[in-house]
Amino acid sequence: MVTQHLARGDLIDALRTLEGPKNAATAVQAVAAVGFARQQRAEQIRRGVPADRVGRGVSEQIALARRESRHRGAIFLGVASMLVAEMPFTLDAMAAGVLTEHRAQIVVHETSCVSRQVRAEVDRAVAGDLVRPSRLGTRRLADLARIETYRRDPATVVARIGGAASERFVAARPAPDCMTRLTALLPVAQGIAVLAALGRAAASAHATGDPRSQGQIMADELVVRVTGQATAGAVPVALHPVMPIATLLNAHDQP
């Protein structure tokens, strides 16, 4: 087993030592993904695939190779394309083990709205000196990339912020143990207002001796306010069994 190869005193050293090669390997993956995408598109064009279909299926194959979802594969290919084509210093920082995939993605995101020239300048300012990003936490790195981008093209950054509200949405995805994660992307003022209202409801309930935790009260209150129910548990449930017609007609089957 893996744990048999690590002495107790070597564990933190192993974590630190392995982080560099892991980041470097991700940089190689980024280059490989972009090269693969180019090959596939060229092959599709050679086969006469219609222009609006060229590139389809590429991110799915990359996701399969990386053992992740199609969505994550598409994100990785997009970030990798930006790094390889326009942000060599950030890519080199990954190859040197300084930047993780997540931190490199943050730098790419903060420059995604500006021109190629501005992005190149920010790339050099943020990652041109390998020591600089290695000394910054993730939040400070994001702040640095944002500031350097705004300094060079404030109008575009402001326009991006103004247009972000149009991308607000609510989504749900499954979680373990018959739970679901309900996600809302909101303008900051609205998001804080929602959280504050739920927090006040929790504080009021605690003042009356409610035994639920703050998180439980806030979750229940969210359900009550959105659905208009009397309690969070009053959600109407409808069951819709589905079975093959052969099973329905065969009395000997036990579905």
Summary of the structure (lengths in Angstrom):
residues: 255
radius of gyration: 25.0
end to end distance: 41.9
largest distance: 74.8
contacts: 633
relative contact order: 0.06
helix: 68%
strand: 5%
